[in-house]
Amino acid sequence: MRKTIIAGNWKMHMTIPEAISLVEGIAEKCSDADNVEIIVAPPYTALYAVHQKIADTKIKLSSQNIFWEEKGAFTGEISPLMLTDAGCSHCIIGHSERRQYFGETDETVNKRLKAAYSHNLIPILCIGETLEEREAEKTFEVIEKQLNGALNDIDKETFANTIIAYEPVWAIGTGKTATPDQAQEVHSFIREKIEKKYGGEVSENTSILYGGSVKPENISGLMAEADIDGALVGGASLKVDSFASIVKFKKEGN
């Protein structure tokens, strides 16, 4: 049975004291959230400090990116060895902001995934279309291309614990959110493609998260959909109460 996961991507926010305060608040407010896996992704500078604070909790630690070499003359990059040393169990890969601002491609996403796998880091693989691509009715074409590129030469056993995050670029930081029906349609498509590549058992056990202006007000509707297994949360993960409300969502009708 696949996991329900709520992950908070803090992006370029939070000094070390702010990060500690935030994660302490999340740990306290969400201590009784037994059926949800909680992941936080602070900036690099706060990873180790946050790791120390969550060591005795169920909260998992993720980086926001990863480089594909273990060491070398790669100024400004952070290797998988450094991430595991800081306490990370997960890493976000291929976020649309990395693609948009820093030139990441499906090919470099593939290299980052392989680096994560080789160091037992669980990737949160981000895919999603722009507004122009959606309006041109290219959503499924884009999603399939990104999946195929990212997962090139990655076998079923290696992929098995991977988390997918569908993040429509047009809904990130804009206040716009895909409707539950829109999100479900794409999540179902993703699951079908995973099934085609890796088989039904792997597909059924893969958690697919939605990311794109997730808030306490819309999480229940999204989570009521059959193929939405959680959320990759941006701005709403920066405040204890809003993130805790998302973690402790109640499905519509319950």
Beta strands, then each sheet from edge to edge (+ up, - down):
strand 1: 5-9
strand 2: 37-41
strand 3: 60-63
strand 4: 90-93
strand 5: 122-127
strand 6: 163-166
strand 7: 208-210
strand 8: 230-233
sheet 1: 7+ 6+ 5+ 4+ 3+ 2+ 1+ 8+
end
